[in-house]
Amino acid sequence: MKNLWKFVKTSGIYFIGTVLHKLITFFLLPIYTKYIDKADLGTYDLATAYINFLCSILFLDIWSGIMRFAFEYEGEERKKPITSGIAIFTGSTVLYTIVLFGAGCIFDIKYLPLIYLYGIMMNIQTLVGYLARTYGKNALYTTSGLVSSFVTVVCNILFIVYFRMDYSALFISACIGYLVNIVVLGWGIKLPKLISVSAFDKDLFKRMLIFSLPLCMNSVAYWFLTSYNRVAISNVLSVSENGLYSIAGRFSSFITLFTTCFNMAWQEMSYSREAQKQTNQGEFYTTALNSYIKFLCMGLLMLIPAISVIFPIMINESYADAKQLVPYYLLATIVSCISSFFGNIFTAIKKNNVLFYTTVAGSVVNVVSVHLLLPIVGVQGASIALFLGFMVNNTIRAYLLKKEIQVSIDLKFIVAWAIVYIGVSYIYLHANAIINVLTVFVGGLLTLFVFRKELKEILGTIKNR
């Protein structure tokens, strides 16, 4: 119960910031779909996919390594993993610069300086954000995210609506937003004081590098399991079709609205728990995993019919074909979120090598499936392939985790939920707005029923405090 209460409080802080952040950025969809052509939006989406791939290779997900090792140190000693991790980050930045501008000498890359700056700012913001969370500055992390989101939105409106800029405005606005976030976080955690050349530990540097390399390889494989589909759509179909796919993907932000805050709180709690060598791993992780799965699945039952109502309001008619892509894309997103939760468990128990092999298996299934399905069912094939890839990934991870620490999944719930999901998807595609609104309320009632025990415990804790 103590862990549950701590988790709820931490998640709540992140949730407040995440909700407002996603709502702010979501209201940009009418602007994107009115002023930016499908081909341009598809091109921007493709460029960010390539940048994420490059960063996955070069930056080793070192921020996760810093956070994981920092929980094993106290006071001034924490400068050791931070300084060693930033040394790795600096080396990665140099390699990133060489590779990107080297590619620019070979290929004609439009807006290369903006793309380069986008990647740099994105990674620095991620690094500083992890440092803030490491020191428990959750409110600061949330506030800085809100401020930077507001700045990004204002810049987008200014550049796109008033100056009528093309998709380069998306890169510029994002970079300005990242910069604001970095400044606020850096000032709040007194970043320069966290770094000390004398705190550099060569042995720790090597251990962190070894720890992060599997994360890096997993990130690369993960890119092929997620972002590669954008490349496949652009090559097999067109960048315009990728533009439709990207709009369908924007609605997945409603899912990440919840999963982001939960995963952040979960990382902190699981890393701290493992650093303290607490027991009862199997029971602890089984409860957390099944609660997470139920929360995601029940949330999706309410989200899909809600999107059916707001889609024509938010999305320009030129992007109307994206509506039919939403249910399948969101289902794939749910399965991917569960995979990330599995991944955080393996990272917490320092079994990162498992992540790579399981992600490769899912990636192979996704890449093969997307090329088989795109010519047959069109853009919808990308979501189906994504779902199949993550299902393979999750199945293997669940099996290995059961062998490692006796974690089990509530399969009865998943089967029952899948039947309801099919019905809700049918309503989304074929029923009117009134029926979809009623479906949202029914989903809410089912959610209260599924979480009746947890809600009773939380309310009891609040009452007794």
Salt bridges, closest charged atoms under 4 A:
ASP45 OD1 - ARG230 NH1 3.48
GLU72 OE2 - ARG68 NH1 3.35
GLU72 OE2 - LYS350 NZ 2.86
GLU76 OE1 - LYS79 NZ 2.97
GLU77 OE1 - LYS80 NZ 3.08
ASP203 OD2 - ARG207 NE 3.44
GLU268 OE2 - ARG133 NE 3.48
GLU404 OE2 - LYS351 NZ 3.75
ASP410 OD2 - LYS294 NZ 3.77
